[in-house]
C-alpha cells in the first residue's frame, strides 16, 4: 500500500506535484490558505483538509511548497504541533537557503517529532 502524501501549499508547484501523485495512485490530502486551491485539489481527486496540522496528523509524508518565509515558519510550527512520530517532511519552498536550512535542523529531533528534510530545489532569485 502506498503512503498517504500530504501537500501543504497548493499553488502552481504544489498543485502540480499533488496531481502527479494522484495520477500515480497515491492518496493525497492537502491544505492551502486559498479556498479555490483546496477546491481544485478536490476536483482532481485529492482530499482537502482544514489545516496544515490536520494534514500532518493524517499523512505518512508531507510536502511543503510555500511562497514566503513567513508561511514556511508558520507551517513548520503547525507540523511540529502535530507530534506525528515518524512523519517525513519534504520541504520544496522557494525561500532563501538560510531559512530552509534553519528548519532542517529539526531533522535531528527525537523520534516523537517529525523529521524535516530539505529538497534539492533552489530559489529562483
Secondary structure, 3 states (H helix, E strand, C coil): CCCEEEEECCCHHHHHHHHHHHHCCCEEEEECCCHHHHHHHHHCCCEECCCHHHHHHHCCEEEECCCCHHHHHHHHHHHHHCCCCCCEEEECCCCCHHHHHHHHHHHHCCCCCCEEEECCCCCCC
